[in-house]
Amino acid sequence: MHLFPHWNWAGHEGEKIPVMVDTNAQEVELWLNGKSLGRKKLGVDTFTIPVNRNVSTEGTFVSKFRLEWDAPRRPAS
């Protein structure tokens, strides 16, 4: 599992930050300061990535291994 982006965005408190996970686990639960932000399942919760038209004529690619949450930026508690 790989979680990104980095989380040290000082000055952006309260803003929504897209948090992405690349994983081969069947299900992932994201926690922030002891509170669950929900569970997502591979194959059910899809993530569309914009790509060059040389890769896909639609200009998008649906990842089988990426999940995303919009998480509020908060300092560690």
PQR file with spaces between the fields and no chain letter, atoms N, CA, C, O and H, PARSE charges and radii, in Angstrom:
ATOM       1  N    MET     1       0.841   -1.161    0.000 -0.4000 1.5000
ATOM       2  CA   MET     1       0.000    0.000    0.000 -0.0000 2.0000
ATOM       3  C    MET     1       0.892    1.232    0.000  0.5500 1.7000
ATOM       4  O    MET     1       1.931    1.266    0.660 -0.5500 1.4000
ATOM       5  N    HIS     2       0.467    2.248   -0.755 -0.4000 1.5000
ATOM       6  CA   HIS     2       1.177    3.529   -0.817 -0.0000 2.0000
ATOM       7  C    HIS     2       0.148    4.633   -0.631  0.5500 1.7000
ATOM       8  O    HIS     2      -0.835    4.706   -1.368 -0.5500 1.4000
ATOM       9  H    HIS     2      -0.377    2.220   -1.291  0.4000 1.0000
ATOM      10  N    LEU     3       0.378    5.494    0.360 -0.4000 1.5000
ATOM      11  CA   LEU     3      -0.529    6.594    0.683 -0.0000 2.0000
ATOM      12  C    LEU     3       0.124    7.904    0.266  0.5500 1.7000
ATOM      13  O    LEU     3       1.293    8.135    0.573 -0.5500 1.4000
ATOM      14  H    LEU     3       1.176    5.434    0.959  0.4000 1.0000
ATOM      15  N    PHE     4      -0.612    8.763   -0.429 -0.4000 1.5000
ATOM      16  CA   PHE     4      -0.065   10.050   -0.839 -0.0000 2.0000
ATOM      17  C    PHE     4      -1.191   11.055   -1.017  0.5500 1.7000
ATOM      18  O    PHE     4      -2.336   10.633   -1.175 -0.5500 1.4000
ATOM      19  H    PHE     4      -1.562    8.575   -0.678  0.4000 1.0000
ATOM      20  N    PRO     5      -0.937   12.360   -1.002 -0.5600 1.5000
ATOM      21  CA   PRO     5       0.345   13.058   -0.993  0.2800 2.0000
ATOM      22  C    PRO     5       0.866   13.206    0.423  0.5500 1.7000
ATOM      23  O    PRO     5       0.294   12.651    1.362 -0.5500 1.4000
ATOM      24  N    HIS     6       1.955   13.956    0.580 -0.4000 1.5000
ATOM      25  CA   HIS     6       2.468   14.249    1.915 -0.0000 2.0000
ATOM      26  C    HIS     6       1.398   15.041    2.658  0.5500 1.7000
ATOM      27  O    HIS     6       0.489   15.584    2.031 -0.5500 1.4000
ATOM      28  H    HIS     6       2.419   14.407   -0.183  0.4000 1.0000
ATOM      29  N    TRP     7       1.489   15.113    3.954 -0.4000 1.5000
ATOM      30  CA   TRP     7       0.412   15.694    4.760 -0.0000 2.0000
ATOM      31  C    TRP     7       0.829   16.986    5.449  0.5500 1.7000
ATOM      32  O    TRP     7       0.047   17.522    6.233 -0.5500 1.4000
ATOM      33  H    TRP     7       2.228   14.672    4.464  0.4000 1.0000
ATOM      34  N    ASN     8       2.008   17.506    5.197 -0.4000 1.5000
ATOM      35  CA   ASN     8       2.462   18.716    5.891 -0.0000 2.0000
ATOM      36  C    ASN     8       2.147   19.962    5.067  0.5500 1.7000
ATOM      37  O    ASN     8       3.052   20.654    4.601 -0.5500 1.4000
ATOM      38  H    ASN     8       2.644   17.072    4.560  0.4000 1.0000
ATOM      39  N    TRP     9       0.864   20.238    4.893 -0.4000 1.5000
ATOM      40  CA   TRP     9       0.399   21.384    4.122 -0.0000 2.0000
ATOM      41  C    TRP     9       0.009   22.501    5.074  0.5500 1.7000
ATOM      42  O    TRP     9      -1.166   22.858    5.157 -0.5500 1.4000
ATOM      43  H    TRP     9       0.129   19.675    5.271  0.4000 1.0000
ATOM      44  N    ALA    10       0.972   23.057    5.791 -0.4000 1.5000
ATOM      45  CA   ALA    10       0.691   24.146    6.730 -0.0000 2.0000
ATOM      46  C    ALA    10       0.009   25.294    5.996  0.5500 1.7000
ATOM      47  O    ALA    10       0.361   25.621    4.862 -0.5500 1.4000
ATOM      48  H    ALA    10       1.926   22.767    5.724  0.4000 1.0000
ATOM      49  N    GLY    11      -0.974   25.901    6.663 -0.4000 1.5000
ATOM      50  CA   GLY    11      -1.709   26.997    6.062 -0.0000 2.0000
ATOM      51  C    GLY    11      -2.939   26.573    5.288  0.5500 1.7000
ATOM      52  O    GLY    11      -3.665   27.423    4.773 -0.5500 1.4000
ATOM      53  H    GLY    11      -1.259   25.635    7.584  0.4000 1.0000
ATOM      54  N    HIS    12      -3.187   25.277    5.194 -0.4000 1.5000
ATOM      55  CA   HIS    12      -4.345   24.762    4.457 -0.0000 2.0000
ATOM      56  C    HIS    12      -5.345   24.067    5.376  0.5500 1.7000
ATOM      57  O    HIS    12      -6.144   23.247    4.924 -0.5500 1.4000
ATOM      58  H    HIS    12      -2.597   24.587    5.613  0.4000 1.0000
ATOM      59  N    GLU    13      -5.300   24.397    6.669 -0.4000 1.5000
ATOM      60  CA   GLU    13      -6.188   23.756    7.635 -0.0000 2.0000
ATOM      61  C    GLU    13      -7.648   23.960    7.227  0.5500 1.7000
ATOM      62  O    GLU    13      -8.045   25.057    6.836 -0.5500 1.4000
ATOM      63  H    GLU    13      -4.651   25.063    7.036  0.4000 1.0000
ATOM      64  N    GLY    14      -8.434   22.897    7.322 -0.4000 1.5000
ATOM      65  CA   GLY    14      -9.849   22.942    6.988 -0.0000 2.0000
ATOM      66  C    GLY    14     -10.151   22.715    5.519  0.5500 1.7000
ATOM      67  O    GLY    14     -11.296   22.422    5.174 -0.5500 1.4000
ATOM      68  H    GLY    14      -8.111   22.005    7.639  0.4000 1.0000
ATOM      69  N    GLU    15      -9.157   22.841    4.635 -0.4000 1.5000
ATOM      70  CA   GLU    15      -9.376   22.588    3.214 -0.0000 2.0000
ATOM      71  C    GLU    15      -9.438   21.085    2.957  0.5500 1.7000
ATOM      72  O    GLU    15      -8.840   20.293    3.685 -0.5500 1.4000
ATOM      73  H    GLU    15      -8.228   23.079    4.915  0.4000 1.0000
ATOM      74  N    LYS    16     -10.163   20.709    1.920 -0.4000 1.5000
ATOM      75  CA   LYS    16     -10.216   19.303    1.517 -0.0000 2.0000
ATOM      76  C    LYS    16      -8.966   18.964    0.715  0.5500 1.7000
ATOM      77  O    LYS    16      -8.625   19.660   -0.242 -0.5500 1.4000
ATOM      78  H    LYS    16     -10.649   21.352    1.329  0.4000 1.0000
ATOM      79  N    ILE    17      -8.294   17.904    1.106 -0.4000 1.5000
ATOM      80  CA   ILE    17      -7.093   17.418    0.434 -0.0000 2.0000
ATOM      81  C    ILE    17      -7.417   16.046   -0.155  0.5500 1.7000
ATOM      82  O    ILE    17      -7.898   15.174    0.569 -0.5500 1.4000
ATOM      83  H    ILE    17      -8.572   17.339    1.884  0.4000 1.0000
ATOM      84  N    PRO    18      -7.168   15.833   -1.442 -0.5600 1.5000
ATOM      85  CA   PRO    18      -7.390   14.491   -1.990  0.2800 2.0000
ATOM      86  C    PRO    18      -6.311   13.537   -1.477  0.5500 1.7000
ATOM      87  O    PRO    18      -5.122   13.746   -1.718 -0.5500 1.4000
ATOM      88  N    VAL    19      -6.733   12.503   -0.778 -0.4000 1.5000
ATOM      89  CA   VAL    19      -5.815   11.494   -0.251 -0.0000 2.0000
ATOM      90  C    VAL    19      -6.022   10.232   -1.074  0.5500 1.7000
ATOM      91  O    VAL    19      -7.136    9.716   -1.167 -0.5500 1.4000
ATOM      92  H    VAL    19      -7.699   12.334   -0.582  0.4000 1.0000
ATOM      93  N    MET    20      -4.941    9.740   -1.672 -0.4000 1.5000
ATOM      94  CA   MET    20      -5.023    8.578   -2.545 -0.0000 2.0000
ATOM      95  C    MET    20      -4.216    7.417   -1.975  0.5500 1.7000
ATOM      96  O    MET    20      -3.199    7.607   -1.307 -0.5500 1.4000
ATOM      97  H    MET    20      -4.036   10.160   -1.596  0.4000 1.0000
ATOM      98  N    VAL    21      -4.691    6.230   -2.255 -0.4000 1.5000
ATOM      99  CA   VAL    21      -4.024    5.006   -1.833 -0.0000 2.0000
ATOM     100  C    VAL    21      -3.900    4.094   -3.046  0.5500 1.7000
ATOM     101  O    VAL    21      -4.897    3.777   -3.695 -0.5500 1.4000
ATOM     102  H    VAL    21      -5.516    6.076   -2.797  0.4000 1.0000
ATOM     103  N    ASP    22      -2.685    3.677   -3.349 -0.4000 1.5000
ATOM     104  CA   ASP    22      -2.469    2.614   -4.325 -0.0000 2.0000
ATOM     105  C    ASP    22      -2.285    1.337   -3.526  0.5500 1.7000
ATOM     106  O    ASP    22      -1.427    1.271   -2.645 -0.5500 1.4000
ATOM     107  H    ASP    22      -1.876    3.935   -2.821  0.4000 1.0000
ATOM     108  N    THR    23      -3.079    0.328   -3.826 -0.4000 1.5000
ATOM     109  CA   THR    23      -3.061   -0.889   -3.018 -0.0000 2.0000
ATOM     110  C    THR    23      -3.510   -2.090   -3.828  0.5500 1.7000
ATOM     111  O    THR    23      -4.152   -1.948   -4.869 -0.5500 1.4000
ATOM     112  H    THR    23      -3.776    0.382   -4.541  0.4000 1.0000
ATOM     113  N    ASN    24      -3.168   -3.268   -3.341 -0.4000 1.5000
ATOM     114  CA   ASN    24      -3.743   -4.489   -3.891 -0.0000 2.0000
ATOM     115  C    ASN    24      -4.632   -5.162   -2.841  0.5500 1.7000
ATOM     116  O    ASN    24      -5.103   -6.281   -3.049 -0.5500 1.4000
ATOM     117  H    ASN    24      -2.647   -3.383   -2.496  0.4000 1.0000
ATOM     118  N    ALA    25      -4.861   -4.476   -1.707 -0.4000 1.5000
ATOM     119  CA   ALA    25      -5.781   -4.987   -0.686 -0.0000 2.0000
ATOM     120  C    ALA    25      -7.205   -4.882   -1.215  0.5500 1.7000
ATOM     121  O    ALA    25      -7.511   -3.970   -1.983 -0.5500 1.4000
ATOM     122  H    ALA    25      -4.479   -3.568   -1.538  0.4000 1.0000
ATOM     123  N    GLN    26      -8.066   -5.791   -0.823 -0.4000 1.5000
ATOM     124  CA   GLN    26      -9.454   -5.772   -1.291 -0.0000 2.0000
ATOM     125  C    GLN    26     -10.247   -4.594   -0.740  0.5500 1.7000
ATOM     126  O    GLN    26     -11.176   -4.110   -1.386 -0.5500 1.4000
ATOM     127  H    GLN    26      -7.817   -6.532   -0.199  0.4000 1.0000
ATOM     128  N    GLU    27      -9.877   -4.127    0.469 -0.4000 1.5000
ATOM     129  CA   GLU    27     -10.602   -3.036    1.106 -0.0000 2.0000
ATOM     130  C    GLU    27      -9.632   -2.216    1.944  0.5500 1.7000
ATOM     131  O    GLU    27      -8.708   -2.764    2.544 -0.5500 1.4000
ATOM     132  H    GLU    27      -9.122   -4.520    0.994  0.4000 1.0000
ATOM     133  N    VAL    28      -9.843   -0.901    1.986 -0.4000 1.5000
ATOM     134  CA   VAL    28      -8.995    0.007    2.770 -0.0000 2.0000
ATOM     135  C    VAL    28      -9.892    0.940    3.558  0.5500 1.7000
ATOM     136  O    VAL    28     -10.894    1.435    3.043 -0.5500 1.4000
ATOM     137  H    VAL    28     -10.594   -0.456    1.498  0.4000 1.0000
ATOM     138  N    GLU    29      -9.525    1.180    4.821 -0.4000 1.5000
ATOM     139  CA   GLU    29     -10.214    2.158    5.644 -0.0000 2.0000
ATOM     140  C    GLU    29      -9.220    3.256    5.989  0.5500 1.7000
ATOM     141  O    GLU    29      -8.114    2.972    6.449 -0.5500 1.4000
ATOM     142  H    GLU    29      -8.711    0.778    5.240  0.4000 1.0000
ATOM     143  N    LEU    30      -9.610    4.518    5.768 -0.4000 1.5000
ATOM     144  CA   LEU    30      -8.744    5.654    6.048 -0.0000 2.0000
ATOM     145  C    LEU    30      -9.157    6.287    7.361  0.5500 1.7000
ATOM     146  O    LEU    30     -10.333    6.573    7.584 -0.5500 1.4000
ATOM     147  H    LEU    30     -10.508    4.748    5.394  0.4000 1.0000
ATOM     148  N    TRP    31      -8.171    6.506    8.238 -0.4000 1.5000
ATOM     149  CA   TRP    31      -8.403    7.111    9.555 -0.0000 2.0000
ATOM     150  C    TRP    31      -7.678    8.438    9.626  0.5500 1.7000
ATOM     151  O    TRP    31      -6.572    8.577    9.104 -0.5500 1.4000
ATOM     152  H    TRP    31      -7.216    6.273    8.057  0.4000 1.0000
ATOM     153  N    LEU    32      -8.302    9.420   10.275 -0.4000 1.5000
ATOM     154  CA   LEU    32      -7.691   10.720   10.510 -0.0000 2.0000
ATOM     155  C    LEU    32      -7.913   11.098   11.957  0.5500 1.7000
ATOM     156  O    LEU    32      -9.048   11.306   12.385 -0.5500 1.4000
ATOM     157  H    LEU    32      -9.200    9.308   10.699  0.4000 1.0000
ATOM     158  N    ASN    33      -6.820   11.189   12.716 -0.4000 1.5000
ATOM     159  CA   ASN    33      -6.886   11.559   14.134 -0.0000 2.0000
ATOM     160  C    ASN    33      -7.914   10.723   14.897  0.5500 1.7000
ATOM     161  O    ASN    33      -8.705   11.261   15.673 -0.5500 1.4000
ATOM     162  H    ASN    33      -5.898   11.020   12.368  0.4000 1.0000
ATOM     163  N    GLY    34      -7.901    9.409   14.676 -0.4000 1.5000
ATOM     164  CA   GLY    34      -8.775    8.497   15.413 -0.0000 2.0000
ATOM     165  C    GLY    34     -10.187    8.395   14.886  0.5500 1.7000
ATOM     166  O    GLY    34     -11.003    7.697   15.488 -0.5500 1.4000
ATOM     167  H    GLY    34      -7.259    8.972   14.046  0.4000 1.0000
ATOM     168  N    LYS    35     -10.519    9.065   13.779 -0.4000 1.5000
ATOM     169  CA   LYS    35     -11.865    9.015   13.211 -0.0000 2.0000
ATOM     170  C    LYS    35     -11.802    8.404   11.812  0.5500 1.7000
ATOM     171  O    LYS    35     -10.992    8.813   10.980 -0.5500 1.4000
ATOM     172  H    LYS    35      -9.856    9.632   13.290  0.4000 1.0000
ATOM     173  N    SER    36     -12.665    7.422   11.566 -0.4000 1.5000
ATOM     174  CA   SER    36     -12.712    6.786   10.256 -0.0000 2.0000
ATOM     175  C    SER    36     -13.322    7.734    9.229  0.5500 1.7000
ATOM     176  O    SER    36     -14.355    8.357    9.475 -0.5500 1.4000
ATOM     177  H    SER    36     -13.323    7.090   12.242  0.4000 1.0000
ATOM     178  N    LEU    37     -12.667    7.831    8.080 -0.4000 1.5000
ATOM     179  CA   LEU    37     -13.209    8.594    6.962 -0.0000 2.0000
ATOM     180  C    LEU    37     -13.894    7.676    5.958  0.5500 1.7000
ATOM     181  O    LEU    37     -14.286    8.104    4.873 -0.5500 1.4000
ATOM     182  H    LEU    37     -11.828    7.325    7.881  0.4000 1.0000
ATOM     183  N    GLY    38     -14.032    6.413    6.336 -0.4000 1.5000
ATOM     184  CA   GLY    38     -14.760    5.467    5.496 -0.0000 2.0000
ATOM     185  C    GLY    38     -13.881    4.394    4.896  0.5500 1.7000
ATOM     186  O    GLY    38     -12.654    4.492    4.860 -0.5500 1.4000
ATOM     187  H    GLY    38     -13.714    6.066    7.218  0.4000 1.0000
ATOM     188  N    ARG    39     -14.571    3.355    4.422 -0.4000 1.5000
ATOM     189  CA   ARG    39     -13.914    2.231    3.758 -0.0000 2.0000
ATOM     190  C    ARG    39     -14.208    2.288    2.273  0.5500 1.7000
ATOM     191  O    ARG    39     -15.278    2.724    1.848 -0.5500 1.4000
ATOM     192  H    ARG    39     -15.568    3.276    4.452  0.4000 1.0000
ATOM     193  N    LYS    40     -13.243    1.842    1.495 -0.4000 1.5000
ATOM     194  CA   LYS    40     -13.415    1.758    0.044 -0.0000 2.0000
ATOM     195  C    LYS    40     -12.952    0.380   -0.403  0.5500 1.7000
ATOM     196  O    LYS    40     -12.050   -0.213    0.189 -0.5500 1.4000
ATOM     197  H    LYS    40     -12.374    1.488    1.839  0.4000 1.0000
ATOM     198  N    LYS    41     -13.592   -0.121   -1.467 -0.4000 1.5000
ATOM     199  CA   LYS    41     -13.281   -1.451   -1.984 -0.0000 2.0000
ATOM     200  C    LYS    41     -12.784   -1.364   -3.417  0.5500 1.7000
ATOM     201  O    LYS    41     -13.331   -0.630   -4.240 -0.5500 1.4000
ATOM     202  H    LYS    41     -14.324    0.361   -1.948  0.4000 1.0000
ATOM     203  N    LEU    42     -11.726   -2.136   -3.701 -0.4000 1.5000
ATOM     204  CA   LEU    42     -11.237   -2.232   -5.075 -0.0000 2.0000
ATOM     205  C    LEU    42     -12.314   -2.850   -5.948  0.5500 1.7000
ATOM     206  O    LEU    42     -13.011   -3.778   -5.537 -0.5500 1.4000
ATOM     207  H    LEU    42     -11.281   -2.732   -3.033  0.4000 1.0000
ATOM     208  N    GLY    43     -12.439   -2.324   -7.158 -0.4000 1.5000
ATOM     209  CA   GLY    43     -13.420   -2.850   -8.092 -0.0000 2.0000
ATOM     210  C    GLY    43     -14.809   -2.273   -7.909  0.5500 1.7000
ATOM     211  O    GLY    43     -15.648   -2.375   -8.805 -0.5500 1.4000
ATOM     212  H    GLY    43     -11.873   -1.570   -7.492  0.4000 1.0000
ATOM     213  N    VAL    44     -15.060   -1.674   -6.766 -0.4000 1.5000
ATOM     214  CA   VAL    44     -16.357   -1.047   -6.491 -0.0000 2.0000
ATOM     215  C    VAL    44     -16.191    0.467   -6.531  0.5500 1.7000
ATOM     216  O    VAL    44     -16.919    1.160   -7.241 -0.5500 1.4000
ATOM     217  H    VAL    44     -14.379   -1.591   -6.038  0.4000 1.0000
ATOM     218  N    ASP    45     -15.231    0.975   -5.768 -0.4000 1.5000
ATOM     219  CA   ASP    45     -14.929    2.410   -5.715 -0.0000 2.0000
ATOM     220  C    ASP    45     -13.794    2.673   -6.693  0.5500 1.7000
ATOM     221  O    ASP    45     -12.626    2.463   -6.368 -0.5500 1.4000
ATOM     222  H    ASP    45     -14.639    0.412   -5.191  0.4000 1.0000
ATOM     223  N    THR    46     -14.137    3.131   -7.882 -0.4000 1.5000
ATOM     224  CA   THR    46     -13.127    3.304   -8.921 -0.0000 2.0000
ATOM     225  C    THR    46     -12.552    4.715   -8.907  0.5500 1.7000
ATOM     226  O    THR    46     -13.157    5.640   -8.365 -0.5500 1.4000
ATOM     227  H    THR    46     -15.087    3.302   -8.146  0.4000 1.0000
ATOM     228  N    PHE    47     -11.384    4.866   -9.507 -0.4000 1.5000
ATOM     229  CA   PHE    47     -10.694    6.143   -9.593 -0.0000 2.0000
ATOM     230  C    PHE    47     -10.269    6.344  -11.036  0.5500 1.7000
ATOM     231  O    PHE    47      -9.562    5.510  -11.601 -0.5500 1.4000
ATOM     232  H    PHE    47     -10.893    4.114   -9.947  0.4000 1.0000
ATOM     233  N    THR    48     -10.694    7.445  -11.631 -0.4000 1.5000
ATOM     234  CA   THR    48     -10.374    7.737  -13.022 -0.0000 2.0000
ATOM     235  C    THR    48      -9.201    8.710  -13.080  0.5500 1.7000
ATOM     236  O    THR    48      -9.219    9.769  -12.451 -0.5500 1.4000
ATOM     237  H    THR    48     -11.268    8.123  -11.172  0.4000 1.0000
ATOM     238  N    ILE    49      -8.184    8.330  -13.844 -0.4000 1.5000
ATOM     239  CA   ILE    49      -6.960    9.112  -13.979 -0.0000 2.0000
ATOM     240  C    ILE    49      -6.923    9.728  -15.380  0.5500 1.7000
ATOM     241  O    ILE    49      -7.110    9.018  -16.368 -0.5500 1.4000
ATOM     242  H    ILE    49      -8.169    7.471  -14.355  0.4000 1.0000
ATOM     243  N    PRO    50      -6.685   11.045  -15.479 -0.5600 1.5000
ATOM     244  CA   PRO    50      -6.517   11.624  -16.817  0.2800 2.0000
ATOM     245  C    PRO    50      -5.191   11.155  -17.421  0.5500 1.7000
ATOM     246  O    PRO    50      -4.162   11.156  -16.746 -0.5500 1.4000
ATOM     247  N    VAL    51      -5.220   10.760  -18.682 -0.4000 1.5000
ATOM     248  CA   VAL    51      -4.018   10.288  -19.375 -0.0000 2.0000
ATOM     249  C    VAL    51      -3.948   10.909  -20.764  0.5500 1.7000
ATOM     250  O    VAL    51      -4.924   11.477  -21.255 -0.5500 1.4000
ATOM     251  H    VAL    51      -6.057   10.759  -19.230  0.4000 1.0000
ATOM     252  N    ASN    52      -2.791   10.795  -21.384 -0.4000 1.5000
ATOM     253  CA   ASN    52      -2.570   11.262  -22.738 -0.0000 2.0000
ATOM     254  C    ASN    52      -3.437   10.463  -23.707  0.5500 1.7000
ATOM     255  O    ASN    52      -3.677    9.275  -23.485 -0.5500 1.4000
ATOM     256  H    ASN    52      -1.998   10.335  -20.985  0.4000 1.0000
ATOM     257  N    ARG    53      -3.897   11.083  -24.748 -0.4000 1.5000
ATOM     258  CA   ARG    53      -4.740   10.398  -25.740 -0.0000 2.0000
ATOM     259  C    ARG    53      -4.000    9.271  -26.461  0.5500 1.7000
ATOM     260  O    ARG    53      -4.628    8.431  -27.105 -0.5500 1.4000
ATOM     261  H    ARG    53      -3.703   12.047  -24.928  0.4000 1.0000
ATOM     262  N    ASN    54      -2.660    9.249  -26.356 -0.4000 1.5000
ATOM     263  CA   ASN    54      -1.906    8.119  -26.915 -0.0000 2.0000
ATOM     264  C    ASN    54      -2.119    6.865  -26.070  0.5500 1.7000
ATOM     265  O    ASN    54      -1.940    5.750  -26.561 -0.5500 1.4000
ATOM     266  H    ASN    54      -2.149    9.932  -25.833  0.4000 1.0000
ATOM     267  N    VAL    55      -2.498    7.038  -24.813 -0.4000 1.5000
ATOM     268  CA   VAL    55      -2.737    5.910  -23.911 -0.0000 2.0000
ATOM     269  C    VAL    55      -4.181    5.447  -24.033  0.5500 1.7000
ATOM     270  O    VAL    55      -4.453    4.247  -24.048 -0.5500 1.4000
ATOM     271  H    VAL    55      -2.644    7.944  -24.415  0.4000 1.0000
ATOM     272  N    SER    56      -5.113    6.407  -24.122 -0.4000 1.5000
ATOM     273  CA   SER    56      -6.534    6.089  -24.196 -0.0000 2.0000
ATOM     274  C    SER    56      -7.226    7.124  -25.071  0.5500 1.7000
ATOM     275  O    SER    56      -7.014    8.323  -24.892 -0.5500 1.4000
ATOM     276  H    SER    56      -4.892    7.382  -24.110  0.4000 1.0000
ATOM     277  N    THR    57      -8.036    6.685  -25.999 -0.4000 1.5000
ATOM     278  CA   THR    57      -8.733    7.627  -26.883 -0.0000 2.0000
ATOM     279  C    THR    57      -9.716    8.505  -26.115  0.5500 1.7000
ATOM     280  O    THR    57     -10.057    9.595  -26.574 -0.5500 1.4000
ATOM     281  H    THR    57      -8.208    5.711  -26.145  0.4000 1.0000
ATOM     282  N    GLU    58     -10.176    8.043  -24.947 -0.4000 1.5000
ATOM     283  CA   GLU    58     -11.075    8.842  -24.111 -0.0000 2.0000
ATOM     284  C    GLU    58     -10.325    9.856  -23.254  0.5500 1.7000
ATOM     285  O    GLU    58     -10.937   10.768  -22.696 -0.5500 1.4000
ATOM     286  H    GLU    58      -9.899    7.157  -24.574  0.4000 1.0000
ATOM     287  N    GLY    59      -9.007    9.706  -23.146 -0.4000 1.5000
ATOM     288  CA   GLY    59      -8.213   10.610  -22.324 -0.0000 2.0000
ATOM     289  C    GLY    59      -8.280   10.285  -20.843  0.5500 1.7000
ATOM     290  O    GLY    59      -7.855   11.089  -20.014 -0.5500 1.4000
ATOM     291  H    GLY    59      -8.511    8.965  -23.599  0.4000 1.0000
ATOM     292  N    THR    60      -8.812    9.110  -20.497 -0.4000 1.5000
ATOM     293  CA   THR    60      -8.896    8.689  -19.096 -0.0000 2.0000
ATOM     294  C    THR    60      -8.538    7.211  -18.976  0.5500 1.7000
ATOM     295  O    THR    60      -8.582    6.451  -19.944 -0.5500 1.4000
ATOM     296  H    THR    60      -9.158    8.458  -21.171  0.4000 1.0000
ATOM     297  N    PHE    61      -8.186    6.841  -17.761 -0.4000 1.5000
ATOM     298  CA   PHE    61      -7.870    5.450  -17.435 -0.0000 2.0000
ATOM     299  C    PHE    61      -8.462    5.159  -16.065  0.5500 1.7000
ATOM     300  O    PHE    61      -8.222    5.906  -15.117 -0.5500 1.4000
ATOM     301  H    PHE    61      -8.151    7.458  -16.974  0.4000 1.0000
ATOM     302  N    VAL    62      -9.232    4.087  -15.948 -0.4000 1.5000
ATOM     303  CA   VAL    62      -9.800    3.701  -14.654 -0.0000 2.0000
ATOM     304  C    VAL    62      -8.823    2.745  -13.981  0.5500 1.7000
ATOM     305  O    VAL    62      -8.577    1.637  -14.458 -0.5500 1.4000
ATOM     306  H    VAL    62      -9.428    3.480  -16.719  0.4000 1.0000
ATOM     307  N    SER    63      -8.269    3.209  -12.849 -0.4000 1.5000
ATOM     308  CA   SER    63      -7.281    2.411  -12.126 -0.0000 2.0000
ATOM     309  C    SER    63      -7.953    1.286  -11.352  0.5500 1.7000
ATOM     310  O    SER    63      -8.984    1.493  -10.711 -0.5500 1.4000
ATOM     311  H    SER    63      -8.469    4.108  -12.461  0.4000 1.0000
ATOM     312  N    LYS    64      -7.369    0.107  -11.415 -0.4000 1.5000
ATOM     313  CA   LYS    64      -7.857   -1.036  -10.639 -0.0000 2.0000
ATOM     314  C    LYS    64      -7.294   -1.035   -9.222  0.5500 1.7000
ATOM     315  O    LYS    64      -7.768   -1.778   -8.362 -0.5500 1.4000
ATOM     316  H    LYS    64      -6.532   -0.061  -11.935  0.4000 1.0000
ATOM     317  N    PHE    65      -6.284   -0.204   -8.979 -0.4000 1.5000
ATOM     318  CA   PHE    65      -5.551   -0.282   -7.715 -0.0000 2.0000
ATOM     319  C    PHE    65      -5.518    1.021   -6.919  0.5500 1.7000
ATOM     320  O    PHE    65      -4.799    1.098   -5.923 -0.5500 1.4000
ATOM     321  H    PHE    65      -5.899    0.399   -9.678  0.4000 1.0000
ATOM     322  N    ARG    66      -6.270    2.048   -7.323 -0.4000 1.5000
ATOM     323  CA   ARG    66      -6.225    3.326   -6.615 -0.0000 2.0000
ATOM     324  C    ARG    66      -7.594    3.655   -6.023  0.5500 1.7000
ATOM     325  O    ARG    66      -8.636    3.485   -6.656 -0.5500 1.4000
ATOM     326  H    ARG    66      -6.854    1.985   -8.133  0.4000 1.0000
ATOM     327  N    LEU    67      -7.543    4.130   -4.790 -0.4000 1.5000
ATOM     328  CA   LEU    67      -8.733    4.601   -4.079 -0.0000 2.0000
ATOM     329  C    LEU    67      -8.480    6.038   -3.646  0.5500 1.7000
ATOM     330  O    LEU    67      -7.328    6.438   -3.479 -0.5500 1.4000
ATOM     331  H    LEU    67      -6.697    4.269   -4.276  0.4000 1.0000
ATOM     332  N    GLU    68      -9.560    6.833   -3.458 -0.4000 1.5000
ATOM     333  CA   GLU    68      -9.376    8.235   -3.091 -0.0000 2.0000
ATOM     334  C    GLU    68     -10.440    8.683   -2.092  0.5500 1.7000
ATOM     335  O    GLU    68     -11.600    8.276   -2.162 -0.5500 1.4000
ATOM     336  H    GLU    68     -10.496    6.508   -3.594  0.4000 1.0000
ATOM     337  N    TRP    69     -10.010    9.533   -1.163 -0.4000 1.5000
ATOM     338  CA   TRP    69     -10.882   10.209   -0.212 -0.0000 2.0000
ATOM     339  C    TRP    69     -10.581   11.692   -0.289  0.5500 1.7000
ATOM     340  O    TRP    69      -9.450   12.073   -0.590 -0.5500 1.4000
ATOM     341  H    TRP    69      -9.068    9.864   -1.106  0.4000 1.0000
ATOM     342  N    ASP    70     -11.571   12.543   -0.021 -0.4000 1.5000
ATOM     343  CA   ASP    70     -11.335   13.969    0.208 -0.0000 2.0000
ATOM     344  C    ASP    70     -11.331   14.150    1.711  0.5500 1.7000
ATOM     345  O    ASP    70     -12.366   14.016    2.365 -0.5500 1.4000
ATOM     346  H    ASP    70     -12.490   12.233    0.223  0.4000 1.0000
ATOM     347  N    ALA    71     -10.168   14.454    2.257 -0.4000 1.5000
ATOM     348  CA   ALA    71      -9.999   14.551    3.706 -0.0000 2.0000
ATOM     349  C    ALA    71      -9.750   15.990    4.113  0.5500 1.7000
ATOM     350  O    ALA    71      -8.986   16.693    3.452 -0.5500 1.4000
ATOM     351  H    ALA    71      -9.328   14.563    1.727  0.4000 1.0000
ATOM     352  N    PRO    72     -10.384   16.446    5.195 -0.5600 1.5000
ATOM     353  CA   PRO    72     -10.110   17.805    5.664  0.2800 2.0000
ATOM     354  C    PRO    72      -8.703   17.881    6.249  0.5500 1.7000
ATOM     355  O    PRO    72      -8.304   17.018    7.030 -0.5500 1.4000
ATOM     356  N    ARG    73      -7.954   18.910    5.872 -0.4000 1.5000
ATOM     357  CA   ARG    73      -6.598   19.087    6.415 -0.0000 2.0000
ATOM     358  C    ARG    73      -6.708   19.553    7.855  0.5500 1.7000
ATOM     359  O    ARG    73      -7.272   20.608    8.146 -0.5500 1.4000
ATOM     360  H    ARG    73      -8.277   19.611    5.237  0.4000 1.0000
ATOM     361  N    ARG    74      -6.161   18.750    8.741 -0.4000 1.5000
ATOM     362  CA   ARG    74      -6.144   19.079   10.178 -0.0000 2.0000
ATOM     363  C    ARG    74      -4.776   18.754   10.734  0.5500 1.7000
ATOM     364  O    ARG    74      -4.132   17.798   10.302 -0.5500 1.4000
ATOM     365  H    ARG    74      -5.703   17.893    8.504  0.4000 1.0000
ATOM     366  N    PRO    75      -4.329   19.553   11.699 -0.5600 1.5000
ATOM     367  CA   PRO    75      -3.073   19.187   12.380  0.2800 2.0000
ATOM     368  C    PRO    75      -3.285   17.932   13.215  0.5500 1.7000
ATOM     369  O    PRO    75      -4.413   17.614   13.592 -0.5500 1.4000
ATOM     370  N    ALA    76      -2.211   17.227   13.501 -0.4000 1.5000
ATOM     371  CA   ALA    76      -2.301   16.012   14.336 -0.0000 2.0000
ATOM     372  C    ALA    76      -2.842   16.390   15.711  0.5500 1.7000
ATOM     373  O    ALA    76      -2.520   17.444   16.259 -0.5500 1.4000
ATOM     374  H    ALA    76      -1.295   17.485   13.195  0.4000 1.0000
ATOM     375  N    SER    77      -3.664   15.510   16.247 -0.4000 1.5000
ATOM     376  CA   SER    77      -4.206   15.771   17.600 -0.0000 2.0000
ATOM     377  C    SER    77      -3.555   14.862   18.621  0.5500 1.7000
ATOM     378  O    SER    77      -3.879   14.933   19.807 -0.5500 1.4000
ATOM     379  H    SER    77      -3.926   14.654   15.802  0.4000 1.0000
